[in-house]
Amino acid sequence: MCHSRVVWILLGCVNQQGVDYTDADSINDRLIGRTIDSNGDGTNDSTDHFVYDGNQIVLQLDDGGNVEHSLLWGPNVDQIRANENDSSGAYCI
């Protein structure tokens, strides 16, 4: 009998602007979550969750489940056609 399970791997980074973020990856090495401390004070300011369709991220959700980004992909590898966000509309790429 085979059981499926998600294993979380947390990766942290502090960039030059003092923004600290932690990524959560699944066993399949897919980004499934990101926690961001935007000013380096040790308090998490936002958490994002990522939803996949096959191998592509199609939605980025905030901690409340609200859509922050909706992504439209083309047929080729890494061919993003549009990125629609919650505040400033759609960007065709």
Secondary structure, DSSP 8 states (H G I E B T S, - for coil): --------EEEEEE-TT--EEEEEE-TTS-EEEEEEETTSSSS--EEEEEEEETTEEEEEEETTS-EEEEEEE-SSTT-EEEEEETTTEEEE-
